[in-house]
Amino acid sequence: MLIPHHWMRRSPFSGKQHGGWDWELVAIALVYFVQGALGLAHLAISFFLKDELGLSPAQTASLVGIAMAPWTVKPIYGLISDALPLGGYRRRPYLILSSLLGASAWWALAYWVNSPQTAAVAIACGSLGIACADAIIDALIVQRAREEGDGGSLQSFAWAWVSVGAIASSWLSGYLLEHLGARNVFSITGFLPILVGIAAWAIADPPLPSSGSLVQTLTINLRQIKQALTNQRILLPAGFIFLWQATPSADTAFFYFTTNELGFNPEFLGSVRFGTSIAGLFGVWLFQRYLRHIPLRKIFFWSTVIATLLGLTSLVLVNHWNRALGISDHWFSFGDSLILTVAGRIAFMPVLVLAARLCPEGVEATLFALLMSAINISGLISTQLGAGLTYLLGVTETNFDNLWLLLLITNLSSLLPLPLLHWLSSAEQPPQLLSQEEPAVSSVS
């Protein structure tokens, strides 16, 4: 396991005083691994909606965006688990329930779903299951970071295991889809959330009585969140992140182009996902090694400009200019995807740094969760705006005449928030709350 030696300590599952397994950390790693490994079904969902349900690019983008809505309300899950222990336990029962919900959702897609409406419900339930588990495990990361004073390493640990899960599942996602079909991939994916339920038994969760009603808990947290969000040193940088992430996306339309026009099969797309998963991990390493000490405004500016210019290379593939250069569609797409992924990951890492920096002491966990939810909402808006543009420009599963224009608009729109970069100047130092009348009771992140 990728567990630093200084996290090895005595556990009830180990008889060793030194070098024993920290089984809670193993469980945390397993939950994050599952989060990345659920990418096993991403290609299957796209092909299922496109081929079996016959949805257009705009319809697919809209449905997937709506179905991912559970990620936009992550703080609610933690507030409920904090305020309403089940049988006196705050974490383990909710992890087990989220495990069962996720598994049921994937098996429903495998054996029962036959319409866009039921597909949206099933995908949303699967998202709800893993989002709830993610919120609870994120809370453990926050707690351990406070106890051990090593928050940066713990965040890197979490991201590393998400990446390991994504790498492990990415190539298989295409191979299994090619040879077994989408519904069988959903059936296999249904076993992954079960691992979350197994991991729940290794989580430290001493029985505690409820510390108060849900209403009392919400009142205390909302009072502190309101105080934090009325502070311009938090509000302006958070607003920039939201606008920067909410610009429209053409990913779904481009997927239809690569499969229907260029004839890319699932196995090749799985290979691309495998390469981009490794490229994403490389992008994180580049940021941590060379860029993390550079001022955020400079990082945001140059990463956005470079990512936009690189994004425009998709026009080469859409207009088949690569063929004139003697480069096949497959090789150009593969190389282009790797470069774009590295640039995109470098561009996104400052978002996480900034979000953590904006959280004042006392509500850091809850506010971080709220900021992450805001980012997820902006991603939902991005998908829906892209769906609207796809529809307005007449891009369908067979008509890609205006795809170049869609790609041009969506890429150039990424530059629109840059005049607001001065909003980040207030994030140079961590903000403080004006008062701390009530202690924060939620540990959600």
RAWO-V665389 format. One record per pair of residues at least 4 apart in sequence whose C-alpha atoms are under 7 Angstrom apart, sorted by the first residue. I is the first residue (numbers start at 1). J is the second residue. Records with the same first field share a line. If there is no record, write none. Layout:
I: J  J
//
This chain:
3: 7
7: 22
8: 19  20  21  22
9: 18  19  20  21  22
10: 14  16  17  18  20  21  22
11: 20  21  22  23
14: 20  21
16: 20
22: 26
23: 27  202
24: 28  202  203  204
25: 29
26: 30
27: 31  199  202  203
28: 32  137
29: 33  158  161
30: 34  199
31: 35  196
32: 36  158  161  162
33: 37  161  162  164  165
34: 38  165  192  193
35: 130  162
36: 162  163  165  166
37: 165  166  168  169
38: 189
39: 166  169  170
40: 169  170  172  173  189
41: 45  173  185  186  189
42: 46
43: 47  173  174
44: 48  177  182  185
45: 49
46: 50
47: 51
48: 52  53  182
49: 53  54  55  60
50: 54  55  56
53: 115  116
55: 59  60
56: 60  396  397
57: 61  252  253  256  396  397
58: 62  387  388  390  391
59: 63
60: 64
61: 65  252  383  384  387
62: 66  383  384  387
63: 67  120
64: 68
65: 69  380  383  384
67: 120  121  123  124
68: 124  127
70: 124  127  128  131
71: 127  128  131  373  376
72: 373  374  376  377
73: 373
74: 131  132  135  369  373
75: 79  366  369  370  444  445
76: 80
77: 81  132  135
78: 82  135  136  442  444
79: 83  442
80: 84  214
81: 85  90  91
82: 90  442
83: 210  211  212  213  214  217
84: 210  214
85: 89  90  210
86: 90  93
88: 207  208  209
89: 93  205  206  207  208
90: 205
91: 95  136  205
92: 96  200  201  203  205
93: 97
94: 98
95: 99  133  196  197  200
96: 100  197  200
97: 101
98: 102  129  130  132  133
99: 103  129  193  194  196  197
100: 104  194
101: 105  125  126  129
102: 106  125  126  129  130  193
103: 107  190  191  193  194
104: 108
105: 109  122  123  125  126
106: 110  126  186  187  189  190
107: 111  186  187  190
108: 112  113  122
109: 113  119  122  183  186
110: 183  184  186  187
113: 118  119
114: 118
115: 119
116: 120
117: 121
118: 122
119: 123
120: 124
121: 125
122: 126
123: 127
124: 128
125: 129
126: 130
127: 131
128: 132
129: 133
130: 134
131: 135
132: 136
133: 137
134: 138
135: 139  444  445
136: 140  444
137: 141
138: 142  444  445
139: 143  443  444  445
140: 144
141: 145  154
142: 146  365
143: 147
144: 148
145: 149  150  151  154
150: 154
151: 155
152: 156
153: 157
154: 158
155: 159
156: 160
157: 161
158: 162
159: 163
160: 164
161: 165
162: 166
163: 167  277  281
164: 168
165: 169
166: 170  277
167: 274  277  278
169: 173
170: 270  273  274
171: 175  270  271  273  274
172: 176  270
173: 177  270
174: 178  266  267  268  269  270
175: 179  266  267  270
176: 180  181  185
177: 181  182  185  266
178: 266  267
180: 184  185
181: 185
182: 186
183: 187
184: 188
185: 189
186: 190
194: 198
195: 199
196: 200
199: 203
212: 216  217
213: 217
214: 218
215: 219
216: 220
217: 221  441
218: 222
219: 223
220: 224  438  440
221: 225  440
222: 226
223: 227
224: 228  363
225: 229  367
226: 230
227: 231
228: 234  433
229: 234  235
230: 235
231: 235
232: 236
233: 237  426  427  431
234: 238  358
235: 239
236: 240  423  424
237: 241  423  424  427
238: 242
239: 243
240: 244  420  423
241: 245  351
242: 246  374  375  378
243: 247  417
244: 414  417
245: 375  378  379
246: 378  379  381  382
247: 382  413  414
248: 382  383  385  386  410
249: 382  383  386  410
250: 254  386  406  407  410
251: 255
252: 256
253: 257  390
254: 258
255: 259
256: 260  397
257: 261  262  400
258: 262  263  264
259: 263  264  265
264: 268  269
265: 269
266: 270
267: 271
268: 272
269: 273
270: 274
271: 275
272: 276  334
273: 277
274: 278
275: 279  338
276: 280  337  338  341
277: 281
278: 282
279: 283  338  341  342
280: 284  341  342  345
281: 285
282: 286  342
283: 287  342  343  345  346
284: 288  345  346
285: 289
286: 290  291
287: 291  292  346
288: 292
294: 299
295: 299
296: 300  350
297: 301  421  424
298: 302
299: 303
300: 304  347
301: 305  418
302: 306
303: 307  343  347
304: 308  347  415
305: 309  415
306: 310
307: 311  340  343  344
308: 312  411  412  414
310: 340
311: 340  411
312: 408  411
314: 318
315: 319  404
316: 320  321  322
317: 321  322  329
318: 404
321: 325
322: 326  327  328
323: 327  328
327: 331  332
328: 332
329: 333
330: 334
331: 335
332: 336
333: 337
334: 338
335: 339
336: 340
337: 341
338: 342
339: 343
340: 344
341: 345
342: 346
343: 347
344: 348
345: 349
349: 353
350: 354
351: 355
352: 356
353: 357
354: 358
355: 359  368  371
356: 368
357: 427  430
358: 427  430  431
359: 363  364  367  368  430  431
360: 364  430  431  432  433
361: 432
362: 439  440
363: 367  440
364: 368
365: 369  443  444  445
366: 370  442  443  444  445
367: 371
368: 372  445
369: 373  444  445
370: 374
371: 375
372: 376
373: 377
374: 378
375: 379
376: 380
377: 381
378: 382
379: 383
380: 384
381: 385
382: 386
383: 387
384: 388
385: 389
386: 390
387: 391
388: 392
389: 393  406
390: 394  395  406
391: 395
393: 402
395: 399  400  402  403
396: 400
402: 406
403: 407
404: 408
405: 409
406: 410
407: 411
408: 412
409: 413
410: 414
//
